[in-house]
Amino acid sequence: MTEDTQQDKPSLEDELATIKGDVARLRDDIASLADALKQVAGNYNDSAKDRAREKVAQAKAQVDEQIDRVMAGGRDAMEGVESRISERPIASLLTAATFGFILAKLLDIGGRR
């Protein structure tokens, strides 16, 4: 009976070989999982970069649009000032001289001491 029992049970070397095989498969599975994780992380990173670039492009477009609006408003204001000056050159000259005189007096107050 002891001979039959020993033949039915796998030997220690067989069990050790089985365990080594299982460990090798486990290593391969872990390596495959690590590669898959790297790929997913890389894809996520690329996706985040793409989203950030898209947001920057949108912000730049909005800023460019606002700059164009401000520039157009500034041109309109300058044209309005030019037309008023050309319509009334003497009044514009007197107004500028008056503002210059007042500003000079305000700045001169601190200098007389």
trRosetta pair geometry for C-beta under 8 A, 3 or more apart (Angstrom, degrees):
i j d omega theta_ij theta_ji phi_ij phi_ji
1 4 5.6 -52 -147 38 39 110
1 5 6.1 38 155 -20 69 108
2 5 5.6 -52 -143 38 33 113
2 6 6.3 33 157 -19 65 105
3 6 5.9 -55 -148 36 30 108
3 7 6.4 28 154 -18 64 107
4 7 5.8 -58 -148 37 31 109
4 8 6.4 30 155 -20 66 107
5 8 5.9 -53 -146 34 31 110
5 9 6.5 20 159 -10 64 109
6 9 6.2 -59 -143 42 31 103
10 14 4.2 -113 179 87 105 133
10 15 5.5 127 109 -53 119 85
10 18 7.8 23 149 -13 158 138
11 14 4.7 100 55 3 76 101
11 15 7.1 -144 96 -2 42 86
12 15 5.7 -54 -149 38 33 110
12 16 6.2 35 152 -20 66 108
13 16 5.5 -53 -143 38 32 113
13 17 6.2 35 155 -21 64 105
14 17 5.7 -54 -149 36 30 112
14 18 6.4 33 151 -20 63 105
15 18 5.6 -53 -150 35 33 114
15 19 6.3 33 152 -19 66 104
16 19 5.7 -51 -146 36 32 111
16 20 6.4 35 152 -20 64 104
17 20 5.6 -51 -147 36 31 113
17 21 6.4 34 152 -20 63 105
18 21 5.7 -55 -152 35 31 113
18 22 6.4 31 151 -19 65 105
19 22 5.6 -53 -148 36 33 112
19 23 6.3 34 153 -20 66 105
20 23 5.7 -53 -145 36 31 111
20 24 6.3 34 154 -21 64 105
21 24 5.7 -53 -148 34 31 112
21 25 6.5 29 153 -16 64 104
22 25 5.8 -55 -149 38 32 109
22 26 6.2 35 150 -22 65 107
23 26 5.4 -52 -147 36 32 115
23 27 6.5 38 152 -22 64 101
24 27 5.7 -48 -151 32 32 113
24 28 6.6 32 151 -17 63 104
25 28 5.6 -54 -150 37 35 112
25 29 6.2 36 151 -20 67 106
26 29 5.6 -52 -146 37 32 113
26 30 6.3 31 154 -19 65 105
27 30 5.8 -55 -146 37 30 109
27 31 6.3 30 154 -19 65 106
28 31 5.7 -54 -147 37 30 111
28 32 6.3 31 153 -19 64 106
29 32 5.7 -54 -148 37 31 111
29 33 6.3 32 152 -19 64 107
30 33 5.5 -53 -146 38 32 113
30 34 6.3 35 153 -21 65 103
31 34 5.7 -51 -146 35 31 111
31 35 6.5 32 153 -19 63 104
32 35 5.7 -53 -149 36 32 111
32 36 6.3 32 152 -18 64 106
33 36 5.7 -54 -147 37 31 111
33 37 6.2 33 153 -21 65 107
34 37 5.6 -54 -147 37 31 113
34 38 6.4 35 153 -21 64 103
35 38 5.7 -51 -149 34 32 112
35 39 6.4 31 152 -19 64 105
36 39 5.7 -55 -150 36 32 112
36 40 6.4 31 152 -18 66 105
37 40 5.7 -52 -145 37 32 110
37 41 6.2 31 155 -17 65 107
38 41 5.7 -57 -146 39 29 110
38 42 6.1 31 154 -21 65 107
39 42 5.6 -53 -147 36 30 113
39 43 6.3 30 154 -18 64 105
40 43 5.7 -54 -148 37 31 111
40 44 6.3 31 153 -19 65 106
41 44 5.6 -53 -146 37 31 111
41 45 6.2 34 153 -22 65 106
42 45 5.6 -53 -146 36 30 113
42 46 6.3 30 155 -17 65 105
43 46 5.7 -53 -147 38 31 111
43 47 6.2 33 153 -21 64 107
44 47 5.5 -55 -147 37 30 113
44 48 6.3 32 153 -21 65 104
45 48 5.7 -52 -147 34 30 110
45 49 6.4 30 153 -18 63 104
46 49 5.7 -54 -149 36 32 111
46 50 6.3 33 152 -21 65 105
47 50 5.6 -52 -148 35 31 112
47 51 6.4 31 153 -18 65 104
48 51 5.7 -53 -148 37 32 110
48 52 6.3 32 153 -19 65 106
49 52 5.7 -55 -147 37 31 110
49 53 6.3 32 154 -19 66 105
50 53 5.7 -53 -147 36 31 110
50 54 6.3 33 152 -21 64 106
51 54 5.6 -54 -149 35 32 114
51 55 6.4 32 153 -19 65 104
52 55 5.7 -52 -148 35 33 110
52 56 6.4 33 152 -19 65 105
53 56 5.7 -54 -148 37 32 112
53 57 6.3 34 153 -21 65 106
54 57 5.7 -53 -148 36 31 112
54 58 6.4 32 152 -19 64 105
55 58 5.7 -53 -149 36 32 112
55 59 6.3 31 153 -18 66 106
56 59 5.7 -54 -146 37 31 110
56 60 6.2 34 153 -20 65 106
57 60 5.7 -53 -146 36 30 113
57 61 6.4 32 153 -21 63 105
58 61 5.7 -54 -150 34 31 112
58 62 6.5 30 152 -18 64 105
59 62 5.7 -55 -150 36 33 111
59 63 6.3 32 152 -18 66 105
60 63 5.7 -54 -146 37 32 110
60 64 6.2 33 154 -20 65 106
61 64 5.7 -53 -147 37 30 112
61 65 6.3 33 153 -22 63 106
62 65 5.6 -54 -149 35 31 114
62 66 6.4 28 154 -16 65 105
63 66 5.8 -55 -148 38 32 109
63 67 6.3 35 153 -21 66 105
64 67 5.7 -53 -146 35 31 112
64 68 6.4 34 153 -21 64 104
65 68 5.8 -53 -152 33 30 113
65 69 6.6 30 150 -18 63 104
66 69 5.6 -52 -150 35 35 113
66 70 6.3 33 153 -17 68 105
67 70 5.8 -55 -146 39 32 109
67 71 6.1 33 155 -19 66 107
68 71 5.8 -55 -145 38 29 111
68 72 6.3 30 155 -20 64 106
69 72 5.8 -56 -149 36 29 111
69 73 6.4 29 153 -17 64 106
70 73 5.6 -54 -149 38 32 112
70 74 6.3 34 152 -20 66 105
71 74 5.6 -53 -146 36 32 112
71 75 6.4 34 154 -19 65 103
72 75 5.7 -51 -148 35 31 111
72 76 6.4 33 152 -19 63 105
73 76 5.6 -54 -148 36 32 112
73 77 6.3 32 153 -20 65 105
74 77 5.7 -53 -146 36 32 111
74 78 6.3 31 155 -18 65 105
75 78 5.8 -55 -147 38 31 110
75 79 6.3 32 154 -19 65 106
76 79 5.8 -55 -148 37 30 111
76 80 6.4 33 152 -21 64 105
77 80 5.6 -54 -151 35 33 114
77 81 6.4 31 152 -18 66 104
78 81 5.7 -52 -146 37 33 110
78 82 6.2 35 154 -19 66 106
79 82 5.6 -53 -145 38 31 113
79 83 6.3 30 156 -19 65 105
80 83 5.9 -55 -146 36 29 108
80 84 6.4 26 155 -16 64 106
81 84 5.8 -56 -148 37 31 109
81 85 6.3 30 155 -18 66 107
82 85 5.8 -56 -146 37 29 109
82 86 6.2 23 157 -14 65 109
83 86 5.8 -56 -143 41 30 107
83 87 6.2 33 155 -23 65 107
84 87 5.7 -54 -145 34 30 112
84 88 6.6 -29 172 34 65 97
84 92 6.9 133 124 -82 85 121
85 88 7.2 -90 -144 64 22 63
85 89 6.3 53 169 -101 67 62
85 92 4.5 79 -126 -112 74 171
86 89 6.8 8 -131 -63 26 92
88 91 4.0 -17 154 38 120 117
88 92 5.7 133 100 -25 81 90
89 92 5.7 -58 -145 38 30 113
89 93 6.3 31 157 -21 66 106
90 93 5.7 -54 -148 35 30 111
90 94 6.4 27 154 -15 65 106
91 94 5.8 -54 -146 39 31 109
91 95 6.2 34 154 -21 65 107
92 95 5.7 -54 -146 36 30 112
92 96 6.3 28 156 -17 64 106
93 96 5.9 -54 -146 38 29 109
93 97 6.3 29 155 -18 64 108
94 97 5.7 -54 -144 38 31 111
94 98 6.3 35 155 -23 65 105
95 98 5.7 -53 -148 33 30 112
95 99 6.5 26 155 -14 64 105
96 99 5.9 -55 -147 39 31 108
96 100 6.2 33 153 -20 65 109
97 100 5.6 -56 -147 38 31 114
97 101 6.3 33 154 -22 65 105
98 101 5.8 -53 -148 34 30 111
98 102 6.4 27 155 -15 64 106
99 102 5.8 -54 -145 39 32 109
99 103 6.1 31 156 -18 65 110
100 103 5.8 -57 -144 39 28 110
100 104 6.2 30 156 -21 64 107
101 104 5.7 -55 -148 35 28 112
101 105 6.5 27 154 -18 63 106
102 105 5.8 -56 -150 36 31 111
102 106 6.4 30 153 -18 65 106
103 106 5.7 -53 -147 36 32 111
103 107 6.3 24 157 -12 65 109
104 107 6.0 -60 -146 43 29 105
104 108 5.9 30 155 -24 65 113
105 108 5.6 -56 -139 37 29 113
105 109 7.0 49 156 -42 60 90
106 109 6.1 -35 -161 0 32 115
107 110 7.0 -58 -174 32 41 100
107 111 7.1 29 141 -13 68 117
108 111 5.3 -68 -151 42 47 113
108 112 6.5 53 157 -37 79 99
109 112 6.7 -53 -158 14 26 110
110 113 7.0 -42 -174 4 43 111
